[in-house]
Amino acid sequence: MLNETELKRQIWHSRRGMLELDVLLEPFARNELANLEADQQAIYVRLLAEQDPDLFAWFMGHDKSDDKELVAMVERIQAYAASGSTP
């Protein structure tokens, strides 16, 4: 599990500077990241290591990662956003 400092760091890294990504990643990280299991947190951290153009393509449905775990995390974040849980 991520400690509090690492959680804050990942929330900060969720701010990408691209509006389309920010509105998906930031609320998810602020509200859900601490509640994820350690393996899911690690997948989220790996997701954030990807390049913004790739993330944009994945979240907008233009492309998919070859990594099934990243695909599942993208889908989880999209479902969270679609649920109206974002502020």
LINWOJO-V253737 format. One record per residue. N is the residue number from 1. RES is the residue in one letter. PHI is phi in degrees with one decimal (NA if undefined). NEAR is the number of other ideal C-beta (glycine too) atoms within 8 Angstrom. D_LAST is the distance of its C-alpha to the last C-alpha in Angstrom with 1 decimal. Layout:
# LINWOJO-V253737
n:res:phi:near:d_last
N:RES:PHI:NEAR:D_LAST
N:RES:PHI:NEAR:D_LAST
This chain:
# LINWOJO-V253737
n:res:phi:near:d_last
1:M:NA:4:25.0
2:L:-74.3:11:23.4
3:N:-78.2:6:24.2
4:E:-60.6:6:21.8
5:T:-64.2:6:23.0
6:E:-67.8:8:22.7
7:L:-59.4:11:19.1
8:K:-61.1:8:18.3
9:R:-62.9:8:20.4
10:Q:-70.1:15:18.6
11:I:-63.3:12:15.1
12:W:-63.0:7:17.0
13:H:-67.6:7:18.6
14:S:-74.0:13:15.4
15:R:-84.5:9:15.2
16:R:-95.9:9:17.7
17:G:87.6:5:18.1
18:M:-117.2:8:17.7
19:L:-49.2:5:14.7
20:E:-60.3:9:14.8
21:L:-79.9:12:14.8
22:D:-58.8:12:12.4
23:V:-71.8:10:9.4
24:L:-93.4:12:10.7
25:L:-77.2:13:12.2
26:E:-61.1:11:10.3
27:P:-62.0:13:7.1
28:F:-60.8:14:10.0
29:A:-63.8:12:12.2
30:R:-63.1:9:10.4
31:N:-103.0:9:9.7
32:E:-121.7:9:12.6
33:L:-57.1:14:15.3
34:A:-64.6:6:17.0
35:N:-87.7:4:17.4
36:L:-77.3:9:19.2
37:E:-65.9:5:22.9
38:A:-56.8:8:24.8
39:D:-66.9:6:25.9
40:Q:-71.4:9:22.4
41:Q:-61.4:13:21.3
42:A:-63.4:8:24.4
43:I:-66.4:12:23.6
44:Y:-61.3:13:20.2
45:V:-61.0:10:22.2
46:R:-62.9:11:24.6
47:L:-60.2:11:22.1
48:L:-65.9:10:21.0
49:A:-76.8:5:24.7
50:E:-76.6:10:25.0
51:Q:-73.8:5:25.4
52:D:-55.9:10:22.6
53:P:-59.7:6:24.7
54:D:-68.6:10:25.1
55:L:-58.5:12:21.4
56:F:-58.2:12:20.7
57:A:-62.2:9:23.5
58:W:-67.8:14:22.4
59:F:-70.2:12:18.7
60:M:-87.3:7:20.1
61:G:80.1:4:22.8
62:H:-84.0:6:25.7
63:D:-158.9:6:27.0
64:K:-135.9:5:26.7
65:S:-69.6:10:27.5
66:D:-80.7:3:30.8
67:D:-90.8:7:29.3
68:K:-61.9:5:28.3
69:E:-66.8:8:26.1
70:L:-68.3:13:24.1
71:V:-59.3:11:23.9
72:A:-64.6:9:22.7
73:M:-69.0:12:19.9
74:V:-58.5:12:18.8
75:E:-63.5:8:18.9
76:R:-64.3:8:16.9
77:I:-67.3:12:14.1
78:Q:-62.4:10:14.4
79:A:-64.6:8:14.5
80:Y:-60.9:13:11.3
81:A:-63.6:12:9.5
82:A:-69.2:6:11.8
83:S:-73.5:6:11.0
84:G:80.2:4:7.8
85:S:-76.1:7:6.4
86:T:-75.5:9:3.8
87:P:-70.0:2:0.0
